[in-house]
């Protein structure tokens, strides 16, 4: 019996990745070739801390203590930005925690530092609020984390309120992210899929990047703890999440181009 799987469930994205992996293996071709690629042979990436090999980093905006933070909050964020090396690009992430007024002030404050984009400065539920932020700054804005309705992306794009769309790879899967990428391409908007999962999802995100022309940069959620990074490397071997000069290499094997180490999965699951 057929059972519908909600897009809000990570099962939907995982199933899409698994089916495309099988299809690629049957065709003896990487997923990105099955999908008409490649559009590139390496993928620019950023992580959540100043880790070796990455040329860009995500900075988490401090959680606001109250509404209407004012100058002190802007100075706090500028101080975080100044700690970065001069050659390191950055994304400022607020996770939708700011009011439109605070978000607009922060966006204006970081303009001169040239962020790649300001991620989720405020919730997307109210487009008028997003319009306030967009209309008061030239800082690029990114939205899409947690959005499970393609209509929301369509509205943001149609109104010219977003510069980088960020559909979640776990929710949308490879096929869904590609559909959003095609939608964004018509508005000359870049795509940088959100990714907070494991190395298999990293492989899927790389195949998306290699199959769409308007890809920008891929987040890789590497943990700070070396033991956790060792675990991720053991589960999927081959240096998948190890960048060189800021870029990840595109796998060339069939399907997702990776082999999952089942013994490592058992080891860390038992731990």
Beta strands, then each sheet from edge to edge (+ up, - down):
strand 1: 42-46
strand 2: 56-60
strand 3: 89-93
strand 4: 117-119
strand 5: 141-143
strand 6: 164-165
strand 7: 190-191
strand 8: 218-219
strand 9: 247-249
sheet 1: 8+ 1+ 9-
sheet 2: 2+ 3+ 4+ 5+ 6+ 7+
end
